[in-house]
Amino acid sequence: MRHVKIGITHGDINGIGYEVIMKVLSEQKIFDGKTIIVYGSPKVAAYHRKDLDLQNFNFNLITSADEAAPKRPNIINCIPEDIRVDAGMSTNEAGTAAVKALNVALDDLKNGKIDILVTMPVNKENVQASGVEFKNHTEYIAKTLGTTQHSELFVNDALKVCYVTNSQTVSQISKTITKDAILQKIVALHDSLQVDFGVQKPKIAVLALNGVAGDEEKNIISKAVDEAKANGFVTVGPVFAEQFFETAEYSKFDGVLGMYREQVVPVFKAMSYDESYCFSLGLPKICVSPAMNVDYANVEKKCSEATPLFQAIFSACDLLETREKYTELVKNKLK
């Protein structure tokens, strides 16, 4: 694996982001083959470092990714010096700070100054309250990079699952489930499994929308699955979610496509924690998030587990290596 530059956004400054980041970057092994840059605030980092009593930990303050030292934790200041930290609280200022750091990191990602972006958790409510349209990191990054076909892919050792619609209300879900939307997600999931995970002939399960066979299953989902099969994709469905997860049927498939976020994400999160991460599939760059939230309640306890960020970083490096090998493999492929 070549030496890679990894950017980490600080997320919500009042959450557990800095605690986890500093715990991970205190381990020298994390820098093997990697240069790591935190996009955030030296002032906020100093506040949390003092609170955690990490006396031997220091960030290398830089003004550009080009200045980053390969064996040290680097930080770029992305927000004003008068930023206020209210540990364990949700504030609009924290939402603004999260987006500013993300935007600086995205500029460097687009310009090739970093190879991988790892995003620490934010609070969607305070980000939106700060005046920014934000559903999740994947959609925000995709819009910034100009990518239309994308999805959150939740990954652990047993399951890779994404979904068709991110509708905010149950009443909207059936209206946004169309044959074309399902087909687009099947193609995006299939391509990512091939390119990013090295699965030669991915097998994909497509979940039903309802608990019993209904109009959507008959008129939309079945037709999408049949068309996908006709185009050479190995797809099965619609399958009913309850039995599918209850009997661990998912273990027979390389990827699972749900119809909506709340159908699959709670099941996924109940299955695992430390070894899980979220991957933004369909993007031209490798972007991942550790499976964790801002966790205001535990900020003062200083007990946050660093394993999810370790997992996200190492997994992102694996994804980049697999993608680059695939690109090299098919570079001179005959049409």
N, C-alpha and C positions, 0 to 999 in steps of 0.2 A: 504494500500500500504506500502510495506517495505521501509526502508530508502535506497535511491539509490545514487550512485556516477555518476555525469555527467561531461564529458569532453567537453570543448568548444574550438575549434581551432580559432586562431585570424584572419585567412583569410589574405587578402591583407592589409599590414600595412599602406598603404597610402590611404586606403578607409575609409568607415564609420564603420568598424568592431569594433574598440575599443570604439568609441562613443556609439554605441548601447549596447555593452557588459556592459560598466560601468553604463549606464542608468538602465539597467535591474538589475544588481547586487547591485545597490543602494537601491533597494526595498527589505526590510527585508523578505517580504512574500515569495520571491522566494526560500528561504532556508528551508521552511517547508518540512521536510521529504527528504531533498536533501543536498548532499555535492557537491559543484561545483568547478571545477578546470579549469582554462584557460591555454591552451598550447600556449605560446607566448613569450613575452619579457618584463620584468619589465621596461627596458629602454624605449621601444616604448610606453608602457602603461603610463609611467610618462610624456612623451611628450604630449600625447593626453589628459591626465588628466589636465595638466597645461593649455593646449589650451582651454579646456572646463570649466576651473575654478571650478573643483570639489574638493574643498579644504578638505572636510570631508571624501573623499573616499580614501581608501588605500587597496592595495592587500597584502595578506599574502604570502610572498615568501617561496616556498617549493622546495625541490629537488626531491621529490618522491610523487606519489599519496597517498602513505601510511601515509604521514604526514599531509594530508589535514584536515583543521578544518571545522566542519560541519556548523557553523553559520557565516562563513567569506568567502569573495571572495578570492580564492587561485590562485596562478599563478606559473607555472613551466617555467623556462627559457629554451628555445629550440634553440636559435640562438645566434651567436657571439655578444659580447658587442659592437663591433664597427659598428653595423648595422646603416644605415642612413635612416632617415625618410624624404620623399619628399611628403608631404601631397598633395593629389589631383592629383598626377602624377603616371603614370605606369612606373615601373622600373623592370629590370631583378632581381635586388636584392630583391624586394618585392615578386617576384614569388618564388625565392629560399627560402625566409623566410617562406612563406606560406606552402611549401612542407615539410620543416624541422619540423615545428610544427605539421603538419598532421601526419608525420611518427612517432614522439614520442607518439602522442595520440593513434595511431593505435597499437603500441607496447603494451601500457597499456590496450587497449580494448581487444586485443588478449589474454593477460595474466590475464584478469579478474580483473584488478585494477580499472577499471571504468565499469559501466553497460551500459551507453548510450553515444553516440558521437553526438555532435551538431557541424556542420561545418559552419563557417561564410564564406561569399562570397569571391571568388578569381577571378583574371583576367586570363582566360585560356591562353590568348596570352602571357603574361609575364611569366606564369608558363612553357609553352612550350618553350619559348625563353631561359629559364634557363637550358634547356636540359632534361626536364622531359616529358614523354608521358602522356598527360592528356586531356581527353575529358570532363569528369565531375567527381564530387566527388564519385558518385555511382560506376562508372567503375573502378576508381583508388582503392577505398576501397575493392571492390569485388576481384580485382586482388591480393591485399595484403592478403586478407583473404582466397584466393584460392577458391572462389565461381564462378561457371560458369553461373548459371541461376539467373539473377538479372535484375532489371530495376529501373529507376526513376519513382516514383509514385507521381503525383502532387495531393494534397489533399486540398479541402476546404469543407464547409458545404454541398455544392450541388453536388460536382463532385469528383470522384477519377479516374484519367486517366493516362495511361502509353502508351508506343509505342513499335513497333517491332524493328525498325532499327534506329540507330543513324548515318546513312551515312551523310557524310559532303557535298556531292553534289547531286543535284536533279537527275542527270544522273545515279547515282549509286543505287537509291532507289529501283527501280523495280527489279534490279538484286539480291538484298538482301532480298526481300520479298518471302519467301518460305512457303510451307505448314507446314513443321516442325518448322520453326521459329515462325510462328503464334501460333501453338499448344503449344509450349514451353512457350510462353508468357501468353496464356490463363491459363495454369496450374499454372504458377507462380502467376498470378493475383488472380486466384480463391483461391489458398492456403493462400495467404496473407490476403485476405478479410475474410477468415475463422479464421485464427490463430491470426492475429494482430488486426482485426477490429470486430471480433465476429459475423460475418454474417454467419448464419447457412447454407443457400443455396444460394450462390451469383448468381445474374443475371448479365451477362456480354454482353455488346454491342460491336460488332467488326465493325470498320469503313471500308468503301471501300477505295481503293487507289485513284481511279479516280473520277471525277465529274459525269461521266456516266458509265454505265456497260461496262467493257472492258474485255480483256483476263485475267487479274489478278483476277478480281472479279469472273469470271466463272471458271477458271481452278485452282486457288490457294486458294483464301479467302473462297469461298463457300465450297470447299472440306475440308478445315481446320475446319470451323464451323460445318459442318456435322459430321466430325469425333469426334469433341469435344462433340457434342450432343450424339453420339453413346456411348461415354464413360461416360455419366452421367452428363456432365456439362451443365448448363442452359445458352446457348449462342444464340444470335441473330445477323444476319448479312449475307452479308455485308450491312451496312446502309450508306447512303451518308451524309457526314459530314455537309454540308451547312444546309440542312433541319433539321438534327438531333440537331444541336446546336440552330438554329433559332427558332425552336418550343419547345425548352426545353425538348425534348424527353429523354435526358440524366437523367432526374429526376426519370424515371421509372427503372433505373438500378443502381446496386451497384458499378459497375466498367465499365470503357470504355477502349477499346484497340484501339489505333490509329495505322496507318501503319508507320508513321515517326514523328520525334520530332516536326518539324515545322508545322505539321498538327494540333497538339493539344495544344502545350504549349502557343502560342500566344493567343488562345481563352481562355485558362484557366487563364492566367495572366490578360486578359481584364475583366474577371468576378469578380475578387476579389484581395485583397492585404493583409490586416492585418491578416485575419483569415486563410491564406494559408501557406502551407509548402511543402517541397519535402521530401519524405520518400524513402529510399533505400530498396525496397522489395527484398526478396529472400536471404538476408544476415542472418548469424547466430546471429548477434548483431543488436541492434536498432540504426540506424544512420539516422539523419534528418538534413535538412538545412532550415533556414527561407527563405521565399519568398522575397528575396531582392538581389541587386547586389552591386558591390563595390562603385558605385555612387560617382566617383571622383568630379563631379561638385558641390556636396553639402557638401563636407568635411568642407570647410571654413564657411559655413552657420550655422553649428552645429544644424541643425533642423531635423535630422533623427529620424524617428518614431521607438520606441522600441517594439511596439506591435508584429511584426512578430517573434522576438526572444522569447518573452514571450509565444506566441502561439506554437512555435516549441518545447520549453522545456516542457510545460505542455502536449502537444500532445504526445511527446516521452515517458513521464511517463505513460500516458494512454495506449500507444501501448505495453510497457513493461509489464504492469499489465495484459492486455488482453492476451498477449502471454503466460505469466507464468500461468495464470488461465487455458488456453486451454491445455497447456502441462500437468498440474496436472489432468485435467479432463479426458484426453485420456491415461494417463500413464498406466492404467491397462485394457485398452480396449481389448476385445476379438478379435482375428484375424478372 
